[in-house]
């Protein structure tokens, strides 16, 4: 059991951190490093074997990972691209699950259609963390990353519902398509309602009760588990409950969190998601030797051949889906042609090629029970897990490492930089105008009599004048493009100088520790603003 291997777990956390640092040094997305590192660790002779209880996998890993994905999703962007997100998140998941079920049944001896749907539900959803971390630093249009992030929220829910029904079919040996369809909608809608209901309760607690940043952070950690457990208690979709509740609280986060709470919550969730992803990636591979030994009816060569064929099929299925999914609705509906710009084939191909599988597929595979209802061994469980491992390894390494050359080959460039610059200037102008109007309305007497108030007003008036000139020019002047980075670097250097002085004060006991920590907190906020 895991509690008997605490030292091993701590060592694994160290390895995860080391691999991530190494991936940053080599500028390779950390999920790729983790999956390769986990594979290499599993090959070390004498490495201990850790067993995770299948019913605890979803409970421990899924709620925080789904909640974090929802928290980092913009509701406005999600709604703007709801059609392509739905086509990928629901349509492609069902299509992939059905195609994988048929292929695996035809390919693998004695492999039932229900087991095929189970495998399809496991490997159908691409992973948001894998996609965004691989695409980070690459110049791709925001449309692509927004669709991939939104898809990951929806497809996790859809794939896990497919997984749930397929698992029930394998365990009971019965499956009714009409009953399953009805149950699907009941499970989905009820899960959404439970998630939103709990989210409203959490919103009221954050908004109207005297919380502290620590309490706010603790509540954000507890909330997804409450959503998930409550929904699962009523036998509805805990995944959709977490996604819906997370999106609602994300949208209202500005109303309920102070600046201190936001900083603390962001730090907590960044650390938690990083550790959970790392633990799943590493620990899954520690089970690989036992899984290979448990495939009694198949040789390793047979299992590898099945896994590679299914991996190639999942890549091909996605690419085959995205083109008609993007163009067919435009041909059929005039309203879509009028509302949406026509995407180039290069962006569609990039979206199709960005289907890396990751932690959700791992968690789903681990959640396959060890036995059936009659206590017999779950059929093909080890083979299903092995194929899942290979699909994740195959898609992450092959597609992840090839994304950069693919982007270069397709001549795709991030075309939003100028637009973002103009939006930044427009936002700065509106904020300055709001401040100036407030100063003139509330502090007119002080401006006339006090030089300090007047200097503040003059600064915002000057900001408005400069920003308006830049907007009229429709692009940033060339000198500003070079000036701003140097200016920001100077401000960061000034922050660092003050840090050194605070270190001197602490070393020589010049001031109290409390005062020094307060100044460090101010410097942390200033540096976060400059680097943000």
N, C-alpha and C positions, 0 to 999 in steps of 0.2 A: 504493500500500500504506500501511498505517497508520503504519509506521515513518517514512515520508516526510512525514507530516503531524503530527509530534509537537507543534509549536506550536499547530496547530489543536485537537488533543486537549486540551492544557492550557487553551486558551481555552474549550473546551466544558465542562471541569470547573469553571472559574470561573463560566460561565453557569449550570450546574446548581446550584451553591451559591447564586448570586444569586436564581435563580427559587425555590429552596426557602425562602430567607429572606423573599422577597416573599410567598410562599404563607402562611408563618407569620404575617406581618403582616396579611394579608387574611383569615386564618383559613379558608383553602381548602386541601384536601388536596393535597400536593405532586405526586402523580402526574397530577392534572388540569392543574396548571400546567406540568409537564414536557411533557405531550403537546401542549398548546396552544403552548408556547414552541418546541418542536421543529418544529411545523408552520410557525410564523412564520419561524423561522431558515431553513427549507428554501426559503422564498420570496424570500430575499435574493439579488439578482442577483450572480453571480460567486462564490457560496459554493462552496468546494471539494467535490468528490465523494469520499467514502470508501467503499471496498469491503471488506466483511468476507467472509472465506473461509467458505462454508457449513459445511464439516466442522469448523471450529474454534469455531463459535458455541456449540454445546452444550457442548463441552469447557471453554470459558472461563467461560461465564456460568451454566450450569445447576447444576453441583455446589455452589458456594457458596450460591446462592440457595435451593436445596432444603434444604440442610443448615441454613441459618439459619432457615428456616420450621419445620423439625423441632425445632430447638433452642428455639424460642419456643413450642412446643406442649406443653401439659400432658398427659402420658400418661393420667392418671386422668380428666381431662375428655374426652380423645379416646375412651377406652374407654367412658365413661358414655354418650356420644352416638354410639356406633358405628353404630347402625342408621340414623338420619337422615344421618350422614356418608357411609355406604356407599351409601345411596339416591341421594345427590347426586353423590358422588365417582365411582362406577362406573355406576350406572343412568342418571343424567342425561347423563353424558359420551357413553355409547354411543347413547342416544336422540337427543341433539343432533347427534352426528356423522352418524347415519343420516338424520335429518330434513334437515340442511343438505346432505347428499349428494344427496338426492332433489330438494330445492328448486333447488339450483344446476344440476343436470342438466336440469331442466325449464325453467329460466330462461335459462341461458347457452347460446348455440349452440355445438355441437361440444365441450361440456364433458362429459368421461366421468364415470361413477359413481365410479371410483377417484380421480379428481381431486377429486370432491365429498367423498369420505371424507377425503382429505388436508386439504382446507379445513376440514371439520368437526372433524377432530382438532386442527387449529391453533387454532380459535376457540372450542372447547367449554369449556376450563377458565377459570372466573373466577380472579382474581388475589388472593392473600392480602394482599399489601402494599397494593394498591388498596383492598380492602374495609376492612381494619383502619385505614388512614390516613384514609379518608373517614368511617368510623364513630367515629373518635377524637374525644372531646369531646361526642358525641351521647349522650343518655341512652337507651340501649337495653338490654334484658335481656342478661345474660351468656350465656344459652343461645344467642342469635342469633350473637354474636361467636365463641363456642366452636365452633359448627357450621360457620360460614364458614371459620374458620382450619383446622379439621380437614378440611373438604371440600377446601381448596386443596392439602393434602398428597396426598390420595388422587387427586383429579382430575388433578393434574399427571402422576402416574404413568400413570393410565388413558389420558389423552388422548395422551400421548407414545407409548404402545404402539400405539394406533390409528393415530397419525401414521406410526409405523415400518412397520406392515403396509401402509397405504395407499401410502406412498412406494415400497415394494417392488413393489406391484401396478402402479403407474404406470411404474416403471423397467423392469420385466421384461415387463409386459403380461399377467401371469398372476396369478390369485387363486383359491385353493381355501378356501371357508369352513370346512370341517371341519378341514383341515390348519392353518388360521390359528387356530382355536379351541384345538386341542391345543397348538400352539406358544405361544399366549398364556399358558396356565397354566404351561408349562415355563419360559418366559422370566421370568414373574412370580415363581414360587417359587424358581427358581435365583438370581434377583437378590436376593430377600429373604435367602436363606441366605448369599450372599457378603457382603452388607452387614453382617449380624449377625456373621459370622466375623471380618471386619476390625475391626468395632466392639469385639469382645472382645479382640483384639490391642491396639488403641489403649487400651482400658480398663486392660489389664495394664501398658502402658508408663507411662500417667499415674499409676497406683496404686503400682507397685512400683519404679520407677526414680527416681533422684534428679533430677527435673526442676526447673526454675525457672519462674516465671510467664511469662517470655519464651518458653521452650521449650514450655510448655503451650499458649500462644497460637499458636505456629508449628505445633504438631502439629494443633490444631483446624482450621487453615487447610489443611494438607496432607491430612488424613484424607478429606474428601469427594472429593477428586480421586483418591485411591488407590482408594476404593470404586467410583467411577464408571468409571475406566479399567480396573480389574480385571474388573468385570462386563461391560463392553463388549468386552473382549478375548475373553471366552468367549461372546460373542453373546447375552447375556441383558440384563435391564433394569438399566442403570446408575442410572436414576432411582429405582427401588424399592430398590436397594442403598443409595443415599444416604439415602433417607427412613427405611428400617428401621434403619440404623446410627445415624443422627442421633437418632431417638427413643430408642434404647437408651442412648446416651451421655448424652442429656439426663436420662433417668431416674436414671442413676448419677452424675451430675455432682457431687452433694454428697459422694460418697465419694472423688473423685479430684482435686478442685481446692481449693487454699487460697483464703482471701479475696482475696489479692493477684492470684492467677491469674484468679479469677472477674471481678474488676474489669477486668483487662487484656483478657480474652477478650471481655467484653461491649462494651468500647470498640472493639476491633478489628472485631468483626462488625457493630456499628451503622454504623461508617464504611464498611466494605466493601460492605454491602448497599445503603447509600445511593448510593455511587458507581456500583456496577454497574447499579442501576435507572436512575440518571440517564444513564449512558453509553448504555445500550440505547435508552432513550426518545429521546434526542437524535440518536444516530447513525443510527437507523432512518429518521428523517425526512430526513437528508442524502442518502439514496438515493432519495427520492421523485421528484425531477426525472428521474433516469435511468429509473426504473420507469415513469413516465408516458410517456416517449418510447419505451419498449420495448413498449408495448401497441399493436402495429401493427394488429391486427384489430378493436380497439375504440376508440371515441371516449371522451374523459374523461366526457362526459355519460352514456354507456352504463355505464361502469364505476362511476360514482357511483350511478346508479339500481340496479344490481345490488347494490352494497355496502349501500345503505340498506335495500333489501328484506330482505337476509340479516341485517342488524343487527336490524331489527324482528322478524324470525323468531326469532333467538336469544333475544331478550327474552321473546317470547310463549311459546316452547317451555319456557323455565325456569319461567315462572309456571304454565303448564298442567301441568307435572310435579309441582311442589311440593305442590299440594293433594291429589291422589290419593296421592302418596308419603307424606304425613303422616297421612291419615285411613284409607286402605284397609287397611294392616296392622292398625290398631286394630280395624277391623270384622271382620277375618278371624281374629285371634288374641287369645284372652282373656288370655294371659300378658302381652302388650304393654299391654293396657288396665289390668292390675293394677299393672304396674311403672312405667309412664310417665304423667305427668299430661297431660291433653288440651291441646294448644297452641291458643291462640286464632287465629282466621283472620287477625287483624292481624299477628301474628308470622310466620305462614306467608307472607303477602303481602310483608312486609318482607324475608324471606329470599329470596323470588323476585325482588324488585326489586334486590337487592344483588349482582347478577351482573356486576360490572365486569370487563372483560378487561384484561390488562396484560402484564407483562414476559415471562411464559412463552410467551404467544401470539406476541409479537414475536420471541423467540429461535427458536421453531419455524418461523416464516415465513422468517427469515433462513437457517435450516438447509436449506431446499429447495435441492437441487443445481442448478447452472447447466445441466447437460447430462444426457442419458440414458446408458445403458450403451453405446449405439452412437455416442456423441458428438454426437447431434442435440440441439438446444435443448430444454430441459424445457418441455413444453406448458403454456401458460397461467401460467407462473411469475410474471410481472410482475402479471398480473391477480389471482392468489392473494395476492400481497404487498399489492397496493393494497386489496383487500377487507379483508384483515386490519387494515391501518392504519385504515381507516374504521370498522370494527367497534369497535376499541379507542377511537378518538376519540369515536364515537357513544355507547358505553356509559359511558365514564368521564365525559364532560361531561354527557350527558343524565341518566343515573342518579345519578352522583356528586353533581352540583349539586342534584338534586331530592330527595335522601334526607332532608334536614332538613325541608322542607315536607311530605314524605310521612309522616314520623314524627309531625309535629305534626297532620296531618290524621287519621291513624289513632289519635291519642291514645295513643301507646305511651310508656310510661315505664319507666325502669330501676327494677325493683322489688327489687333485691338489696341496696340500701344498708343498710337496717336489719339484714338478715341478716348482711351482712359486718361491721357494727359489733359484733354479738353474737359472731360467730366470732372477731373480733379480741380482744375482751375474754376470751373463753374460752381462747384461745391464750395470752394474757398471764398469765392465772391459772395455767395448767398449767406454763408456764415458771417463774414465780415459785415455785410449789410445789416444782418439781424443784430449784431453786437452794437454797431454804430447807432442804429435806431433806438436800442435800449439805453445806451449812454446819453443820447440827446434828450430822451424822454425823462429819465430818472435823475440824471446828474448834471443838468444844465447849469445850475448855480455853482456847483463845485468846479465845473470846467472854466467858468469865468473867473473864479477866485483862487484856484489851486493849480499850480503848474504841473503837478504829478498827474492829476486827472486829465489835463489838457494834452500831456504827452501820450497818454494811453489812447485818447480819441484820435490824435494826429497819426498815431501808428496805424490804426485800423483804416483811417481815411486814405493814408498812403498805400496800404495793402490793396484797397479797393481800386485805386487808380492804376497801380501796376498790373493787377490781375486783369482788369478790363482791357488794358492795352494788349496783353498777351492773347486774350480771347479774340480781340478784333483782328489780330494777326493770324489766328487760326492754327498756329503751331508755336512751340517753344522756340525762342531765339537760340541760335547756335551757341552764343556765349553762356546762356543759362544752362544748357545741357552739360557744359564742362564746369561751370561755376558751382552748381548745386552739389555735386558729389564732393568737391573739395571743401565746400563750406560745411557740409555735414560731417566730413572727416575731422575738421577742426573742432567742431562741437563735441564730437566723441573723444577727441584727445583731451579737451578740457574736463570732461567727465572723469577720464582716467587720472588726470592730475589730482583732482579732488579725492579720488579713491586712495591714491598714494598718501595724501595728507591725512586722511582718516585713519589709514593703517599706522602712520607715525603717531597720531594722537593715541590710538589704542595701545601701541607698544610702550609708549612713555607715560601712559595713564594720565594724559593731559586733561581729558574730559571724561564724564561718566559714560559707561557703556550704553545706557539708554539713549543718550543724545546722539552718540555715534551711530547707533542702529537706525534712528530716525532719519539722519542725513543719508545713510546708505539706502534706505527705502526710497527717498526722494531721487537719489541718483539712479536707482534701478528703474524707476518710472520714466525718468528723463531719457535714459539709454534705450528703453523699450520703445519710446516714442520716436527717437531718432532712427533706430534700426527698423521700426515697423513700416 
